[in-house]
Amino acid sequence: MAKVKLTQSFLLSVEPEEGKSPWYSDAVTRGLRLYVGAKGKKTWYVYYRRKDGKTAHEKIGDAALISLAEARTAAMEFLSALARGETPYLHETPAGKMTLGKFVRDIYSPWVLENRRSGRETIAMLKSSFIKLWDMNMEDIDLRVVESWRSSERSAGLKVSSINRKLTALKSVLNWAFKREFIAAYPLSRLETLREEDDHRVRYLSDDERKRLFKALDKREEDLRAARKRYNKWLKERGLPFMPAIKKDEFADHLKPLVLLSLNTGIRRGSLLALRWSDIKDGVLTVRAASSKSGKTIHIPLNKTARKVLATWQKQTRGDGETLVFPSPKGGGRMDNCSSAWIKLLKDAGIENFRWHDMRHDFASRLVMAGVDLNTVRELLGHADMKMTLRYAHLAPQATQRAVEALD
C-alpha cells in the first residue's frame, strides 16, 4: 500500500490502476486511507485495530462529498474515541436516517456477536426475516410497518411461534438503538405478542414407530460392520493397512448413541453436541449454562439405558476430561450436525413428520404418560417456567381424574 501525503490535487488526479483498485495511506493523519475503485470512485476509510487484536476499516464516506480536511477530522475523532475506550461509528447517512440494514451490519452486529451467545443466529435471523425492511430508515419502522410484515408472514403460513421469535429479535435491535440514542423513540412498545396456545407441536413416537426406529438403528449398525469388513478384505487383497474392525459390543458410529441419549434425556441437539466427559458424573448429566437455551445449568439424572450407552461409548472412544463426548469424525472438533444420517434412518424406519427435536417431546411425553408430575418434567427439560411444559398436560388425564376423585 502506497503511503503519500494526500492533497486536494492528488485526490483529483489519482486514477485506478489497470486491473487493480489501489489504497493510499495518508502520511499526515494516522489511520486515514483513500480507496480508489475500479470505476474511479474514491472513498475515505479509517484503519484501526479492534479489541480482539484484528485490524479493520470503518467507512467515512464518498470522497466526492467529503473533503480531505473533513476526512482527516473524522479519522482523528474516531481514533481518539477508540483510545478512550468508547465504541465510535461513522455513518454515511445523517443521524436518524440510517437504514436498518446498515445499522445491523455496522453497529449492532459487532456488539451482539461479542455479548450474546446466540449472536450469530440472531444476525442470520434478522437478515433472512426482515429483508423487506432492510433498506428502510430506522425512524420509519413503526407499529404499522411491523403489523403489515406480521400479517404477510401469517398469510404465508408461518407458525405463530416463529413469527414471535423473529419479532423478538427485531424488537431487541430497535430497543438497543433507542437506549443508545440512534433513534428518538422505541416504536414497538404497543406491539402485542401473538398467542401461541394453538401453535405448539407435541410429536412423540407411537409404540410401533419406536420398534421400527430401534430396528432400523440395529440394521444400520449391522450394515456398517459388514461394510467395514468388506473394505478391509479389499485392502488385504491389495496389501494395504487394515482399518479397525467394528466389534459387536461397540457402536458402529455416533448416530445410535446420539439417538438413544436424546430419547432418554430430552437434551437438545446443540447441548448434546457440546457435551464434554467432565459434564457426566455420578450418574448425572450436566448441561452447562453456556450451551443451554435458557442460559441456566441443567442437571439430568441418567437412567440405566443412558448410563450403559455412555459407558460403552466412552470405552471405545477413550474419552476423558474436557474432550467432547461426540467430536466430529472430521478433525475432532465440534460436530455440526448429523442430519443426513438421521433423515435416512427415519426413511428406513418408515417414520414421517418426526424431527430430531421431537425426541425431546417424546422424552417429556413418555414421562407425563408414566405419571411423572409436570413440575418434575419442567426441571428435567430446563424450562424457565411452567407455560412451555403445560403443552404436555393433556397426556396425563389420570392426574385430573385423581384430583376430582379426592372429593369423594
N, C-alpha and C positions, 0 to 999 in steps of 0.2 A: 504494500500500500504506500502510495506517494505521500510524503509529508511536505506541505507547502504553506507559505504564508498566503492565506486566502485574501483576495482583494476583489473589489467590485468588477474590475476589468477582467480578472481571471475567471470570475463567475460568468461573465458574458461570453467569453471566448472559448471556454473549455467545451469539448465535444466528446461523445463516446468513442472509444477505440474500436477498431474493426473486430467484430465478434466478441467484444468484451463490454462489461458495464463497470467502469472503474470507481474506486473510492479514493477520496482525498482527505487526509487528516490535517486539520488546521495547526500550524506551528505556533500560533498565538494563544488560542484558547484550548486548554486541555479537554479532551473528550469530544470536541466538535468535529463532525465529519460530513463531507458532501458526497452524495451518491449520484452518479450520472447514469441514467437508464439507457437502454439500447436505442430508444427513440429520442433521446436528448432531454428527457425530463429530469430535472435536478431537485433533489430532496435533502433537507437537513436532518441529521441524526445526532444524538449524543451517545457516546460509547461509555459504558461503565461496568463495574464488577458487582454482581449480585451477592446476597448474603451467603449463598452456598458456594461462593468462590468462582462460579462460572461467569463469563463475560456476556454482555447483551447490548443491544441497541434500542433506544427509545426514539421514536419518530417525533421530530419537532414540527416539520411541515414542508410544504412546497416552497422551494427557493424562489419561485416567481412571485410569491405573495409575501414572503418573509425575508426581510433584508438581512445582510450579513451581520450588522450590529444587533438586530433583534435576535438572530440565531445565537450569537455569542452570549448575549444576556440570558437567554433561555437555558443554554447549556450550563452556564455558571450557576444559575439559580437551582437547576436540577441537581447538580453535583454537590452543591452546598447543603441542600436539604437532605440529600442522601448521607452526607457526612454527619449530620445532626441526628441520624437515626430515624428520620422520617421516611415515608414512602411516597415520593413525589411522582406525578404523572404529567405528561404533556399531551395536550389534546389538539387535534386539528380543528375541531368544532368549538364554538364558544360555549361557556358554561350554560347548562340547561338545554343544549342542543345536541347532546351526544346520543348516538343510536344505541339500542340495546346490544346489538352485535359487537360493536366496538367496546362498549363498557365491559361486557362479559369477557371478551378476548384480552383486552389490555389491562383491565383494572381488577375485575372480580376473580378471574381465573388464578392469577398468582397467589392471591390471598387464600382462596378456598382450597387450592391444592396443597398449600403449606399447613393449613389449620384444621382441615376436616378429613377424616379417614376415608370418607366416601367422595372426596372432592372430584376425582377423575370421572366417576359415574355421574355426578351431578352436572358437570360441564357437558358430558356427552348427551345427557337427557335434555338439557337446555337447547343444545344445538339441533337435536333431532326433532324436538317437540314444538319449538317456537320459531321456526324458520320464517313464518309469515309475519312475525313481529320483529325480525332481526334488523330490518332497515328503518324501523320506526324510532323517532326521537323518544328518549326516556320519558320526557314530560308528557308525551301524547298517549302513553299507555295508561288507560284509566279503566274504571269498572266496566264501562260499556264495551270497550275493546276486548277485555278478558272474557266477559259473558258471551260475546259473539264467538270467540275462539272455543269456549267450552261447549256451546251449542253445536258447533260444527263437528267437534270431536265426538259428541254423543250421537249425532246423526250418522257418523261413520261407523258406529258400533263399538267404540272404545268403552271398556269397563269403567264404572264409576270410580273404583279404587285406583285405577291407573290415571284417570283424569285428576283426582285429588292429589296423587303423588307428584304429578308433573307441576300442578299449580303450587304445591308446597315449595318446590324448587324455585319457581318464578317469584313467589312472594318473598322468599329469603333474599333473592337478588335485590328486589326493589326496596325491601326494608333496610338492607345493608347500605344501599345507595342513599336512602333518606337519612339514616343516622350519621352518615359521613358528609352530608350536605351536597351530594351530587345532584339530588333532585329536591324540590322545595317541599313536597308532601308525599306521604305514603298513600298511594291511590287505592289500595285493596283492603282497607280496614273494614269495609262493609260487605266484603265478598263472603257469602255463606258457603260452607262446605257441603257438598252433595252427600246425601245419606247413602250409606253403603250396605244397609242391612240385607238387601236382596241381591247383593253383588258378590258375596263371599262364596268361594268354592270349597266344598269338602268332598274330596275324592279319595276313597280308600279301596283296597283290593277286596274282592269277594273271595270266599274260600277256594273256589275253583281257579280264580286268577292267581291266587297265591301259590297253589300247587303247580300251575303252569309256569309261573315265574321261576320257582326253585328248580323245576325240571329243566327249563331252558338254561339256567345257570350251570347245572351239573353237566348238561350236554356240551355247553361251551367249554367247560374245563376239560372234558374228555377230548374234544376236538383239538384243543391247543396242545395237549400232551401228545396226541397222535401226530400232529403237525411237527412238533419238535423232534419226535422220534424219526419221522421220515427225513427231516432236514439233516439230522445227524448221520443217518445212513448215506445220504447224498454226499456229505462232507467226507465220510470214511472212504467212500469209493474213490475220492479224488485226493486222498491223503492229506486232508486239511484238518485243523484242530476242531474238536467237538465243542458244542455248546453244552452246558449242564443239563442233564435230563430233569424233567419236572416230576418230582416224586408224588406218589399218591396221597401222602399225608400233608402236602403243601398246596397252596393256591397256585393256579396257572399264571395269574397276573393279578392286578389290583382290583378288577371290577367286582368280583364276588365279595371280597371283604368290605369294599366300599358300600355295596348294596345291603349286606347283612347288618353293618353298623348303622346305616341310615334307618333301616326298618326297626331296629331295636333300641335306638337312642333318640330319634327325632331330630338329630343335629342337622343344621343347614349345610348345604354342599360347600359353601365358601369357608365355613368354620371347620368342616371336616378336612378339607384340603390344606388348611393352615395348621392342623393339629400336629403337635410335637410329642415325642415319647415322654417328656417330662410332665406333660399335661395329664398323664394317666397314672394314677397312684392309688393303691389300696382299694381297688375295685370302683373307683370314681373317675369319670372323665370330666375334665375341666375345660370349658370354653373360655378362653381369655377375653377380657373386655375389648381388646384391640381387634378381635376377629368376630365378635358377636354383633348382630344387627342393632341390638338395644344399647350397645356400648357398656354393658354390665357383664361381670363374670357370672357364668352359669355352671353349676355342678350337677352332673347327671350320673346317678348310680348305674353301674353296668350289670345287666342280667347275665345268666350263665352262658347264653349264646354269644353275647358280645365279648365276654371275657375270653372265651375259647378262641374266637376269631382273632382277637388282638394277640393272644399268646402264640398262636400258630404263625401269624404274620410277622411278629417281632423275631421269632426264632429263625425264620427263613430269610429275613432281610437284615438281621443283625442290627436292628435299630436300637438307638440308645440316646439318652440325654436330650439335647436340643435339636437333634436331627428330625426331619419331617417324617411323620408316620407314612404318608403316601407321597414320596418325592416323584417328580416327573421321570418317566423312563428315559427321556431325552435330556441328559445333562444333570439330572439330580436336583434341580431347583423345584420351585413350587409348581404343581401340576395346574394347567389352565382349566381343563375340563376333560370329560370322558364321554361327550355327547354321542359320538359316532357309535361307540361300543354299546351305549345304553339304548339308543334307538334301535339298533339291530337286535339286541336282546329282547326288547318289547315286541318286535316284529316276529321273532322266532317263537315267543310265548303266546302270540295272538292276543296281546293286550293293547287296547286302544284308549286314547284320551287319558293318558297317565303320564304326568311329568315327573322329573326327578324330585321336585319339591313336594309332590303328592305322597312320597314316602313319609314325610313329616306329618301330613294329615293322617296317613294310615296308622302311624305310631300313636297319635293322640286319640284317634277314633277307637282303636282297639283297647286303649286304657279306659276310656269312658264306658265302652260297652262291657268291660270287665268289672265295672262298678267303682273305679277309682274316682274320687271326688274332683270337681273341676279346679279347685284351687291347687291341688297337687299337680294336676296336669299343667296348669299355668306355670308353676315353678319349674317343671321339667322342660317346658318349651321356652322358658325365658321371656314370656310375655310381660310387658311393663304393667298392664292392668288386665282386668278380667274380661273386658269387652271382646278382645280377639279370641279368647278361649270359649266364650259363650256360643260360638258357632257350632260347637260340638255337643251342646246341651241336649239337642233333640235325640241324640243317640243313647240317652240314659233314661228312657221312660220309666224304668223301675224305680228310679230315685224319686220322681214326683209321686209315683204310686205309694211308696213307703211313707212319704210326707203326709198325704191325706189319710192314710190308714192309722196314723198316730192319733187321730181324733177319735177313733172308735173306742 
